[in-house]
Amino acid sequence: MRFLIGMLSLMLVAAASTAVDRDAPVTTTTVGVSMTWEGLLLPGPELEPKPIDNRKTPVVIRIVAVYPHGSDFRYDLSWYGLDVGTYNLCDFLQRKDGKPTSALPPAVVEVKPIRPPGQVEPNQLTLDRSPQLGGYRALLWILGILWVLGLLTIAVTFFFPRSKKVETAGPRRETLADRLRPLVEGAIAGKLGADEIAKLERALLNYWRKRLNLEHQEAGTAFAELRTHAEAGPLLTQLEGWLHRPGEREAVDVSTLLEPYRNLPAESLNLDAEAS
């Protein structure tokens, strides 16, 4: 009985080996793309990859794992093709003990090209322009330009200081107070005659009547009103006293007396015309 069971096992192993020889699987890939073949049953002593010669080897193979299977071995293989064509992976394996591998069943793989038929050159890469990150580069340029302009402004100001313009004041315009001052001072000093004082008084009286719109009144009434006027009264009253009470003259503050005329132009009063 034991003998029959042993013979039956040997027959099953032989049938499995025959099936491998008759129905060898085919694996397809493209150049450079790695593939795996798991559980490949190969008879005989253990195998290993042949030394790689990059100039002559069209297929690179690596044994990932080895599993004993009776007197044979199962292999998990990882491989990839370097040239287009159909290859037997067993051609790239060798026995560890140096025995020949002629009895190995075929393990056929096919390596196809990456490019379609008739295309020799690879497709041109199209590089899209990278988007701007929020205008950061433009902001740096603007800040850099402003910094340079500021530095140039400081340098120009330091090495070429701006000359200060000296403003020369023009001649001061003569006022009516300037014109009346020598006459008033002459009257105080007694150098101005009665006729000249009377002439000045009449000129000022006519001036203030026109200015205060008193021309419709009689001269006496207008003069009485002008004596009490804050601006016209002081000088007119003083001239009246000098004219009608000649003699020793009291000290008078000429600047205070001429204050109402300080901001009036000199041509405001025409002594000849007003007096007439």
Backbone as CSV, one residue per row, in Angstrom:
resi,resn,N_x,N_y,N_z,CA_x,CA_y,CA_z,C_x,C_y,C_z
1,MET,0.834,-1.204,0.000,0.000,0.000,0.000,0.874,1.261,0.000
2,ARG,1.845,1.252,0.885,2.741,2.412,0.921,3.449,2.605,-0.398
3,PHE,3.791,1.545,-1.034,4.463,1.635,-2.328,3.559,2.274,-3.361
4,LEU,2.271,1.892,-3.354,1.315,2.453,-4.311,1.119,3.951,-4.093
5,ILE,1.070,4.342,-2.788,0.884,5.760,-2.498,2.092,6.554,-2.976
6,GLY,3.303,6.012,-2.770,4.503,6.711,-3.216,4.545,6.858,-4.716
7,MET,4.150,5.810,-5.428,4.145,5.883,-6.885,3.135,6.913,-7.383
8,LEU,1.960,6.974,-6.683,0.937,7.946,-7.079,1.443,9.369,-6.902
9,SER,2.194,9.642,-5.827,2.742,10.975,-5.595,3.734,11.356,-6.668
10,LEU,4.583,10.413,-7.034,5.562,10.693,-8.089,4.882,10.984,-9.404
11,MET,3.799,10.295,-9.677,3.074,10.530,-10.924,2.433,11.929,-10.940
12,LEU,1.920,12.371,-9.767,1.311,13.708,-9.694,2.352,14.801,-9.904
13,VAL,3.553,14.592,-9.338,4.613,15.577,-9.513,5.044,15.640,-10.961
14,ALA,5.155,14.505,-11.590,5.550,14.467,-12.996,4.499,15.143,-13.865
15,ALA,3.207,14.909,-13.521,2.138,15.541,-14.311,2.178,17.050,-14.161
16,ALA,2.474,17.520,-12.925,2.559,18.968,-12.703,3.709,19.564,-13.490
17,SER,4.853,18.862,-13.526,6.003,19.361,-14.283,5.682,19.418,-15.760
18,THR,4.965,18.385,-16.256,4.587,18.377,-17.676,3.657,19.532,-18.001
19,ALA,2.745,19.830,-17.056,1.818,20.939,-17.273,2.558,22.263,-17.338
20,VAL,3.609,22.433,-16.511,4.396,23.654,-16.561,5.076,23.799,-17.902
21,ASP,5.600,22.633,-18.413,6.290,22.696,-19.695,5.331,23.022,-20.834
22,ARG,4.080,22.513,-20.712,3.150,22.654,-21.812,2.455,24.015,-21.808
23,ASP,2.138,24.543,-20.622,1.381,25.795,-20.503,2.236,26.852,-19.811
24,ALA,3.339,27.268,-20.406,4.208,28.290,-19.817,3.500,29.651,-19.879
25,PRO,3.375,30.380,-18.725,2.685,31.678,-18.711,3.513,32.737,-19.432
26,VAL,2.825,33.762,-19.951,3.463,34.878,-20.633,3.102,36.168,-19.889
27,THR,4.079,36.947,-19.519,3.867,38.214,-18.814,4.319,39.345,-19.715
28,THR,3.508,40.409,-19.806,3.780,41.537,-20.709,3.957,42.814,-19.894
29,THR,4.947,43.616,-20.271,5.183,44.920,-19.640,5.841,45.832,-20.662
30,THR,6.200,47.033,-20.234,6.902,47.974,-21.106,8.303,48.222,-20.558
31,VAL,9.142,48.859,-21.365,10.541,49.071,-21.015,10.644,49.866,-19.715
32,GLY,11.420,49.293,-18.771,11.700,49.987,-17.525,10.665,49.824,-16.450
33,VAL,9.541,49.164,-16.733,8.480,48.993,-15.741,8.668,47.646,-15.053
34,SER,8.804,47.673,-13.726,9.075,46.453,-12.961,7.815,45.594,-12.841
35,MET,8.005,44.258,-12.920,6.911,43.289,-12.775,7.333,42.207,-11.786
36,THR,6.366,41.475,-11.265,6.649,40.353,-10.351,6.008,39.080,-10.896
37,TRP,6.665,37.995,-10.591,6.132,36.649,-10.942,6.262,35.805,-9.690
38,GLU,5.119,35.504,-9.090,5.116,34.802,-7.817,4.801,33.321,-8.014
39,GLY,5.507,32.492,-7.214,5.242,31.048,-7.195,5.657,30.305,-8.439
40,LEU,6.670,30.773,-9.130,7.143,30.085,-10.335,7.884,28.815,-9.920
41,LEU,7.346,27.640,-10.311,7.949,26.356,-9.962,8.979,25.967,-11.009
42,LEU,10.224,25.798,-10.536,11.318,25.405,-11.421,12.005,24.195,-10.811
43,PRO,12.171,23.102,-11.598,12.765,21.873,-11.061,14.273,21.997,-10.901
44,GLY,14.789,21.090,-10.092,16.218,21.002,-9.947,16.740,21.801,-8.766
45,PRO,18.076,21.831,-8.616,18.700,22.559,-7.516,18.349,24.054,-7.565
46,GLU,18.641,24.754,-6.463,18.254,26.159,-6.311,18.990,27.023,-7.338
47,LEU,18.252,28.056,-7.809,18.758,28.964,-8.831,19.094,30.324,-8.215
48,GLU,19.882,31.106,-8.973,20.227,32.475,-8.595,20.375,33.306,-9.860
49,PRO,20.235,34.646,-9.805,20.382,35.479,-11.012,21.820,35.450,-11.520
50,LYS,21.956,35.510,-12.839,23.276,35.610,-13.432,23.845,37.010,-13.165
51,PRO,25.165,37.136,-13.153,25.759,38.481,-13.009,25.243,39.419,-14.100
52,ILE,25.014,40.673,-13.726,24.420,41.643,-14.646,25.515,42.360,-15.418
53,ASP,25.334,42.394,-16.747,26.188,43.201,-17.625,25.273,44.241,-18.276
54,ASN,25.386,45.476,-17.810,24.454,46.509,-18.269,24.505,46.733,-19.777
55,ARG,25.631,46.427,-20.407,25.752,46.645,-21.841,25.114,45.529,-22.657
56,LYS,24.925,44.308,-22.067,24.432,43.159,-22.827,23.156,42.583,-22.258
57,THR,22.788,42.885,-21.050,21.643,42.256,-20.395,20.368,43.009,-20.756
58,PRO,19.439,42.411,-21.490,18.183,43.084,-21.834,17.157,43.032,-20.724
59,VAL,17.343,42.087,-19.759,16.392,41.919,-18.659,17.177,41.855,-17.354
60,VAL,16.716,42.583,-16.362,17.305,42.543,-15.026,16.324,41.804,-14.122
61,ILE,16.817,40.735,-13.468,15.952,39.885,-12.667,16.500,39.782,-11.252
62,ARG,15.567,39.693,-10.282,15.942,39.557,-8.867,15.011,38.552,-8.218
63,ILE,15.599,37.636,-7.410,14.808,36.633,-6.697,14.398,37.226,-5.357
64,VAL,13.080,37.409,-5.159,12.565,38.006,-3.934,12.490,36.960,-2.816
65,ALA,12.009,35.777,-3.150,11.862,34.710,-2.133,11.956,33.350,-2.819
66,VAL,12.393,32.339,-2.039,12.531,30.963,-2.529,11.817,30.040,-1.549
67,TYR,10.972,29.106,-2.085,10.231,28.162,-1.250,10.527,26.741,-1.737
68,PRO,10.992,25.839,-0.858,11.214,24.443,-1.275,9.902,23.781,-1.678
69,HIS,9.945,23.005,-2.693,8.778,22.263,-3.177,9.235,20.849,-3.547
70,GLY,9.280,19.968,-2.524,9.838,18.637,-2.736,11.311,18.755,-3.034
71,SER,11.704,18.170,-4.144,13.100,18.282,-4.585,13.326,19.503,-5.465
72,ASP,12.229,20.290,-5.699,12.304,21.482,-6.546,12.124,22.737,-5.677
73,PHE,11.993,23.884,-6.373,11.829,25.161,-5.651,10.802,26.033,-6.387
74,ARG,10.070,26.830,-5.582,9.203,27.879,-6.122,9.881,29.243,-5.871
75,TYR,9.723,30.142,-6.834,10.432,31.423,-6.773,9.439,32.585,-6.941
76,ASP,9.668,33.616,-6.145,9.015,34.910,-6.368,10.048,35.823,-7.020
77,LEU,9.775,36.197,-8.283,10.737,36.951,-9.066,10.255,38.397,-9.270
78,SER,11.196,39.327,-9.288,10.949,40.718,-9.657,11.877,41.041,-10.811
79,TRP,11.340,41.603,-11.888,12.149,41.824,-13.082,11.625,43.034,-13.857
80,TYR,12.493,43.558,-14.744,12.090,44.615,-15.671,12.995,44.529,-16.891
81,GLY,12.448,44.973,-18.033,13.169,44.884,-19.299,13.836,46.187,-19.670
82,LEU,14.999,46.060,-20.294,15.746,47.216,-20.781,15.625,47.393,-22.282
83,ASP,15.312,46.316,-23.015,15.143,46.370,-24.463,13.818,45.717,-24.830
84,VAL,13.273,46.172,-25.957,12.012,45.614,-26.462,12.269,44.209,-26.993
85,GLY,11.341,43.281,-26.695,11.477,41.921,-27.197,10.774,40.907,-26.309
86,THR,10.859,39.603,-26.717,10.298,38.478,-25.951,11.461,37.684,-25.367
87,TYR,11.411,37.395,-24.049,12.543,36.767,-23.362,12.049,35.648,-22.467
88,ASN,12.976,34.689,-22.207,12.752,33.607,-21.250,13.530,33.949,-19.992
89,LEU,12.797,34.150,-18.875,13.468,34.540,-17.639,14.500,33.509,-17.184
90,CYS,14.292,32.262,-17.570,15.241,31.227,-17.152,16.620,31.415,-17.793
91,ASP,16.657,32.138,-18.921,17.945,32.401,-19.560,18.811,33.324,-18.720
92,PHE,18.220,34.011,-17.729,18.959,34.960,-16.906,19.187,34.426,-15.488
93,LEU,18.954,33.073,-15.325,19.196,32.399,-14.053,20.269,31.347,-14.240
94,GLN,20.927,30.976,-13.135,21.958,29.932,-13.150,21.881,29.140,-11.845
95,ARG,22.373,27.855,-11.906,22.389,27.014,-10.716,23.464,27.493,-9.746
96,LYS,23.132,27.420,-8.468,24.138,27.765,-7.476,25.280,26.765,-7.446
97,ASP,24.972,25.509,-7.848,26.024,24.491,-7.840,26.758,24.418,-9.160
98,GLY,26.393,25.297,-10.122,27.097,25.355,-11.397,26.602,24.391,-12.440
99,LYS,25.577,23.556,-12.147,25.061,22.606,-13.124,24.280,23.343,-14.204
100,PRO,24.098,22.711,-15.388,23.384,23.368,-16.490,21.897,23.537,-16.182
101,THR,21.264,24.531,-16.888,19.836,24.826,-16.690,19.020,24.453,-17.912
102,SER,19.496,23.503,-18.709,18.803,23.142,-19.950,17.459,22.472,-19.704
103,ALA,17.267,21.865,-18.519,16.012,21.158,-18.237,14.930,22.079,-17.710
104,LEU,15.206,23.392,-17.552,14.208,24.316,-16.990,13.106,24.602,-18.002
105,PRO,11.845,24.650,-17.571,10.745,25.019,-18.475,10.828,26.511,-18.817
106,PRO,10.234,26.926,-19.928,10.301,28.345,-20.299,9.426,29.225,-19.394
107,ALA,9.930,30.399,-19.074,9.160,31.426,-18.355,9.224,32.678,-19.220
108,VAL,8.298,32.759,-20.190,8.379,33.748,-21.250,7.732,35.065,-20.808
109,VAL,8.418,36.150,-21.109,7.890,37.497,-20.848,8.080,38.331,-22.103
110,GLU,7.253,39.396,-22.245,7.337,40.273,-23.409,7.517,41.720,-22.926
111,VAL,8.477,42.389,-23.498,8.760,43.795,-23.167,8.388,44.649,-24.377
112,LYS,7.428,45.542,-24.189,6.955,46.396,-25.270,7.544,47.803,-25.146
113,PRO,7.563,48.543,-26.263,8.114,49.914,-26.195,7.154,50.864,-25.461
114,ILE,7.738,51.948,-24.915,6.919,52.960,-24.228,6.218,53.845,-25.239
115,ARG,6.938,54.268,-26.285,6.381,55.157,-27.292,5.532,54.364,-28.274
116,PRO,4.510,54.979,-28.828,3.685,54.289,-29.829,4.488,54.008,-31.089
117,PRO,4.026,53.082,-31.940,4.770,52.727,-33.171,4.975,53.940,-34.071
118,GLY,6.214,54.088,-34.585,6.546,55.165,-35.493,7.043,56.437,-34.821
119,GLN,6.862,56.555,-33.495,7.335,57.755,-32.788,8.735,57.492,-32.270
120,VAL,9.685,58.272,-32.771,11.079,58.086,-32.398,11.447,58.951,-31.212
121,GLU,11.050,60.252,-31.280,11.391,61.183,-30.213,10.289,61.204,-29.158
122,PRO,10.642,61.426,-27.897,9.624,61.518,-26.858,8.811,62.804,-26.992
123,ASN,7.658,62.812,-26.384,6.799,63.995,-26.413,7.487,65.162,-25.715
124,GLN,7.291,66.386,-26.282,7.872,67.577,-25.689,7.120,67.950,-24.411
125,LEU,7.910,68.290,-23.412,7.295,68.706,-22.152,6.825,70.153,-22.269
126,THR,5.633,70.412,-21.814,5.087,71.773,-21.799,5.089,72.274,-20.360
127,LEU,5.832,73.341,-20.133,5.946,73.910,-18.790,5.050,75.129,-18.690
128,ASP,4.067,75.030,-17.846,3.185,76.169,-17.599,3.870,77.172,-16.695
129,ARG,3.570,78.453,-16.950,4.144,79.512,-16.123,3.582,79.429,-14.714
130,SER,4.476,79.452,-13.750,4.029,79.365,-12.359,3.283,80.631,-11.962
131,PRO,2.219,80.484,-11.196,1.438,81.670,-10.808,2.213,82.553,-9.851
132,GLN,1.906,83.849,-9.907,2.543,84.780,-8.979,1.918,84.631,-7.608
133,LEU,2.773,84.657,-6.592,2.321,84.464,-5.225,1.929,85.805,-4.624
134,GLY,0.736,86.294,-5.018,0.216,87.498,-4.394,0.989,88.765,-4.689
135,GLY,1.750,88.814,-5.806,2.497,90.022,-6.125,3.664,90.291,-5.186
136,TYR,4.197,89.254,-4.559,5.274,89.448,-3.586,6.521,90.005,-4.257
137,ARG,6.842,89.503,-5.474,8.038,89.989,-6.166,7.887,91.467,-6.543
138,ALA,6.676,91.850,-7.020,6.441,93.258,-7.366,6.569,94.154,-6.135
139,LEU,6.069,93.667,-4.988,6.182,94.451,-3.755,7.638,94.655,-3.369
140,LEU,8.466,93.627,-3.529,9.889,93.761,-3.212,10.556,94.792,-4.127
141,TRP,10.187,94.781,-5.417,10.760,95.770,-6.335,10.373,97.189,-5.922
142,ILE,9.113,97.391,-5.572,8.655,98.736,-5.186,9.384,99.212,-3.935
143,LEU,9.484,98.326,-2.924,10.173,98.703,-1.696,11.652,99.004,-1.961
144,GLY,12.263,98.212,-2.851,13.671,98.466,-3.178,13.871,99.806,-3.865
145,ILE,12.971,100.158,-4.803,13.076,101.452,-5.495,12.886,102.599,-4.519
146,LEU,11.904,102.483,-3.621,11.680,103.545,-2.633,12.887,103.707,-1.717
147,TRP,13.511,102.584,-1.349,14.684,102.653,-0.474,15.831,103.380,-1.178
148,VAL,16.046,103.063,-2.475,17.126,103.713,-3.228,16.845,105.206,-3.375
149,LEU,15.593,105.576,-3.671,15.258,106.993,-3.812,15.476,107.749,-2.503
150,GLY,15.090,107.114,-1.386,15.323,107.761,-0.096,16.801,107.959,0.190
151,LEU,17.605,106.943,-0.142,19.046,107.049,0.073,19.652,108.153,-0.787
152,LEU,19.203,108.257,-2.052,19.720,109.307,-2.921,19.316,110.693,-2.412
153,THR,18.109,110.815,-1.897,17.668,112.110,-1.361,18.523,112.543,-0.188
154,ILE,18.819,111.591,0.709,19.669,111.911,1.863,21.069,112.314,1.404
155,ALA,21.615,111.566,0.418,22.964,111.875,-0.058,23.024,113.243,-0.714
156,VAL,22.030,113.573,-1.544,22.030,114.876,-2.221,21.884,116.000,-1.205
157,THR,21.022,115.784,-0.201,20.837,116.819,0.820,22.109,117.035,1.635
158,PHE,22.856,115.939,1.877,24.061,116.033,2.691,25.212,116.697,1.928
159,PHE,25.414,116.284,0.668,26.553,116.787,-0.089,26.250,118.106,-0.807
160,PHE,24.993,118.371,-1.088,24.629,119.611,-1.766,23.531,120.313,-0.978
161,PRO,23.892,120.903,0.152,22.870,121.565,0.967,22.256,122.728,0.222
162,ARG,20.985,122.917,0.442,20.256,123.991,-0.218,20.625,125.329,0.415
163,SER,21.007,126.247,-0.448,21.393,127.571,0.054,20.160,128.320,0.525
164,LYS,20.318,128.968,1.657,19.207,129.726,2.222,19.036,131.034,1.459
165,LYS,17.834,131.267,1.098,17.530,132.507,0.392,17.340,133.637,1.394
166,VAL,18.106,134.671,1.185,18.005,135.837,2.059,16.988,136.780,1.446
167,GLU,15.917,136.901,2.130,14.867,137.776,1.637,15.170,139.209,2.061
168,THR,15.351,140.027,1.081,15.634,141.445,1.362,14.329,142.224,1.316
169,ALA,14.046,142.837,2.406,12.804,143.612,2.476,12.918,144.859,1.624
170,GLY,11.884,145.123,0.850,11.869,146.302,0.007,11.635,147.565,0.835
171,PRO,11.720,148.675,0.221,11.499,149.930,0.941,10.088,149.994,1.522
172,ARG,10.012,150.434,2.786,8.713,150.501,3.454,7.878,151.611,2.830
173,ARG,6.629,151.288,2.612,5.746,152.263,1.975,5.411,153.388,2.968
174,GLU,5.491,154.608,2.484,5.237,155.759,3.354,3.751,155.842,3.701
175,THR,3.474,156.093,4.979,2.094,156.212,5.450,1.754,157.687,5.668
176,LEU,0.455,157.896,5.912,0.013,159.261,6.183,0.609,159.775,7.493
177,ALA,0.836,158.871,8.460,1.470,159.278,9.720,2.891,159.759,9.463
178,ASP,3.631,159.104,8.547,4.986,159.548,8.212,4.958,160.956,7.596
179,ARG,3.953,161.197,6.791,3.874,162.502,6.121,3.491,163.624,7.103
180,LEU,2.619,163.270,8.090,2.168,164.290,9.044,3.167,164.534,10.170
181,ARG,4.063,163.565,10.431,4.972,163.707,11.571,5.833,164.980,11.513
182,PRO,6.518,165.290,10.405,7.344,166.511,10.409,6.510,167.800,10.598
183,LEU,5.259,167.776,10.130,4.415,168.961,10.303,4.029,169.141,11.768
184,VAL,3.652,168.014,12.426,3.262,168.077,13.833,4.459,168.451,14.694
185,GLU,5.603,167.837,14.417,6.801,168.157,15.202,7.220,169.622,14.974
186,GLY,7.030,170.148,13.757,7.341,171.555,13.485,6.409,172.495,14.236
187,ALA,5.112,172.080,14.361,4.163,172.899,15.104,4.526,172.923,16.581
188,ILE,4.940,171.786,17.146,5.321,171.722,18.551,6.563,172.584,18.806
189,ALA,7.497,172.552,17.882,8.740,173.319,18.044,8.555,174.803,17.703
190,GLY,7.394,175.199,17.244,7.155,176.581,16.896,7.715,176.975,15.554
191,LYS,8.093,176.015,14.745,8.661,176.302,13.432,7.588,176.380,12.356
192,LEU,6.351,176.001,12.672,5.276,176.004,11.701,4.389,177.226,11.955
193,GLY,4.217,178.094,10.932,3.448,179.311,11.090,1.961,179.043,11.238
194,ALA,1.231,180.129,11.615,-0.210,180.006,11.818,-0.905,179.656,10.520
195,ASP,-0.468,180.201,9.407,-1.098,179.893,8.119,-0.947,178.397,7.782
196,GLU,0.216,177.868,8.060,0.459,176.451,7.740,-0.355,175.546,8.664
197,ILE,-0.472,175.945,9.945,-1.284,175.152,10.868,-2.748,175.192,10.441
198,ALA,-3.225,176.379,10.045,-4.604,176.507,9.598,-4.846,175.679,8.332
199,LYS,-3.883,175.695,7.432,-3.996,174.909,6.206,-4.095,173.417,6.521
200,LEU,-3.265,172.921,7.444,-3.292,171.513,7.838,-4.609,171.165,8.507
201,GLU,-5.112,172.133,9.353,-6.374,171.869,10.046,-7.511,171.725,9.042
202,ARG,-7.582,172.633,8.038,-8.647,172.570,7.044,-8.556,171.282,6.208
203,ALA,-7.338,170.890,5.887,-7.164,169.674,5.088,-7.677,168.450,5.860
204,LEU,-7.341,168.358,7.167,-7.801,167.225,7.978,-9.312,167.270,8.185
205,LEU,-9.867,168.493,8.348,-11.303,168.626,8.533,-12.059,168.130,7.306
206,ASN,-11.605,168.565,6.115,-12.256,168.104,4.885,-12.096,166.582,4.688
207,TYR,-10.904,166.077,5.052,-10.661,164.626,4.902,-11.640,163.824,5.740
208,TRP,-11.788,164.192,7.037,-12.648,163.420,7.925,-14.126,163.608,7.596
209,ARG,-14.526,164.790,7.092,-15.920,164.967,6.687,-16.280,164.021,5.537
210,LYS,-15.352,163.902,4.597,-15.612,162.973,3.492,-15.624,161.519,3.979
211,ARG,-14.667,161.202,4.831,-14.547,159.818,5.291,-15.744,159.403,6.144
212,LEU,-16.237,160.313,6.990,-17.350,159.990,7.896,-18.694,160.436,7.346
213,ASN,-18.689,160.858,6.055,-19.943,161.242,5.397,-20.648,162.380,6.152
214,LEU,-19.900,163.446,6.463,-20.441,164.614,7.169,-20.454,165.846,6.275
215,GLU,-20.349,165.681,4.972,-20.263,166.816,4.061,-21.583,167.592,3.984
216,HIS,-22.710,166.965,4.295,-23.989,167.655,4.221,-24.212,168.597,5.411
217,GLN,-23.367,168.457,6.442,-23.501,169.329,7.603,-22.666,170.602,7.421
218,GLU,-23.055,171.626,8.170,-22.277,172.867,8.158,-20.910,172.629,8.769
219,ALA,-19.965,173.474,8.432,-18.590,173.307,8.890,-18.511,173.339,10.409
220,GLY,-19.214,174.266,11.046,-19.153,174.362,12.492,-19.728,173.138,13.167
221,THR,-20.877,172.665,12.668,-21.502,171.473,13.253,-20.623,170.249,13.049
222,ALA,-20.079,170.107,11.847,-19.205,168.964,11.571,-17.959,169.022,12.433
223,PHE,-17.388,170.219,12.595,-16.173,170.336,13.402,-16.445,169.969,14.855
224,ALA,-17.586,170.374,15.369,-17.945,170.045,16.747,-18.084,168.528,16.926
225,GLU,-18.646,167.874,15.920,-18.809,166.420,16.008,-17.466,165.719,15.890
226,LEU,-16.569,166.266,15.061,-15.266,165.630,14.862,-14.384,165.763,16.104
227,ARG,-14.586,166.816,16.899,-13.766,166.959,18.110,-13.951,165.763,19.057
228,THR,-15.156,165.184,19.058,-15.450,164.072,19.972,-15.185,162.705,19.333
229,HIS,-14.768,162.701,18.085,-14.500,161.422,17.402,-13.190,160.831,17.924
230,ALA,-13.166,159.492,18.126,-12.013,158.840,18.747,-10.756,158.968,17.891
231,GLU,-10.884,158.944,16.566,-9.711,158.986,15.699,-9.431,160.406,15.197
232,ALA,-10.439,161.102,14.773,-10.234,162.443,14.206,-10.011,163.508,15.279
233,GLY,-10.637,163.340,16.478,-10.624,164.370,17.498,-9.268,164.776,18.030
234,PRO,-8.346,163.876,18.408,-7.120,164.281,19.076,-6.282,165.269,18.277
235,LEU,-5.974,164.977,17.021,-5.098,165.866,16.242,-5.800,167.182,15.903
236,LEU,-7.099,167.126,15.543,-7.826,168.352,15.232,-7.895,169.280,16.453
237,THR,-8.146,168.717,17.631,-8.217,169.529,18.848,-6.872,170.156,19.155
238,GLN,-5.799,169.388,18.946,-4.460,169.896,19.216,-4.106,171.013,18.239
239,LEU,-4.461,170.842,16.982,-4.168,171.892,15.994,-4.961,173.171,16.299
240,GLU,-6.198,173.021,16.750,-7.020,174.190,17.097,-6.400,174.957,18.258
241,GLY,-5.887,174.243,19.235,-5.258,174.906,20.370,-4.007,175.650,19.974
242,TRP,-3.174,174.999,19.095,-1.951,175.671,18.662,-2.256,176.909,17.820
243,LEU,-3.379,176.849,17.076,-3.711,177.954,16.178,-4.299,179.148,16.951
244,HIS,-5.175,178.894,17.876,-5.895,179.980,18.570,-5.254,180.346,19.906
245,ARG,-4.318,179.537,20.405,-3.641,179.876,21.662,-2.135,179.745,21.446
246,PRO,-1.595,180.662,20.694,-0.144,180.575,20.431,0.637,180.862,21.699
247,GLY,1.844,180.458,21.706,2.688,180.676,22.866,3.443,179.399,23.168
248,GLU,3.667,179.196,24.450,4.436,178.012,24.866,3.624,176.746,24.602
249,ARG,4.251,175.760,23.981,3.582,174.495,23.631,3.933,173.408,24.651
250,GLU,2.887,172.695,25.073,3.127,171.579,26.003,3.654,170.366,25.227
251,ALA,4.343,169.478,25.972,4.881,168.247,25.349,3.716,167.329,24.935
252,VAL,3.830,166.795,23.762,2.782,165.925,23.211,3.432,164.629,22.704
253,ASP,2.744,163.494,22.928,3.230,162.202,22.388,2.810,162.123,20.917
254,VAL,3.739,162.410,20.045,3.435,162.485,18.613,2.956,161.128,18.076
255,SER,3.566,160.017,18.530,3.192,158.689,18.017,1.741,158.370,18.348
256,THR,1.314,158.709,19.590,-0.088,158.464,19.973,-1.019,159.358,19.182
257,LEU,-0.591,160.593,18.951,-1.412,161.540,18.218,-1.614,161.112,16.760
258,LEU,-0.586,160.466,16.179,-0.650,160.040,14.763,-1.069,158.581,14.576
259,GLU,-1.434,157.900,15.656,-1.808,156.482,15.560,-2.952,156.238,14.576
260,PRO,-4.024,157.063,14.511,-5.103,156.800,13.533,-4.656,156.851,12.086
261,TYR,-3.481,157.474,11.838,-3.018,157.652,10.461,-1.877,156.680,10.088
262,ARG,-1.578,155.761,10.997,-0.402,154.895,10.804,-0.605,153.902,9.665
263,ASN,-1.822,153.443,9.426,-2.074,152.445,8.392,-2.698,153.041,7.133
264,LEU,-2.733,154.353,7.036,-3.296,155.008,5.853,-2.176,155.385,4.893
265,PRO,-2.380,155.200,3.603,-1.340,155.594,2.639,-1.115,157.096,2.644
266,ALA,0.092,157.497,2.295,0.470,158.918,2.350,-0.364,159.765,1.417
267,GLU,-0.797,159.159,0.285,-1.555,159.940,-0.690,-3.028,160.101,-0.310
268,SER,-3.396,159.581,0.866,-4.799,159.754,1.275,-5.168,161.207,1.506
269,LEU,-4.191,162.006,1.816,-4.468,163.417,2.138,-3.630,164.306,1.208
270,ASN,-4.331,165.126,0.412,-3.678,166.111,-0.453,-3.837,167.462,0.200
271,LEU,-2.752,167.941,0.792,-2.848,169.144,1.584,-3.346,170.334,0.769
272,ASP,-2.862,170.464,-0.446,-3.259,171.617,-1.259,-4.721,171.536,-1.643
273,ALA,-5.145,170.379,-2.098,-6.528,170.223,-2.569,-7.496,170.310,-1.403
274,GLU,-7.174,169.621,-0.293,-8.076,169.593,0.848,-8.194,171.014,1.436
275,ALA,-7.075,171.693,1.536,-7.115,173.029,2.137,-7.916,174.006,1.312
276,SER,-7.882,173.866,-0.006,-8.613,174.767,-0.864,-10.102,174.481,-0.811
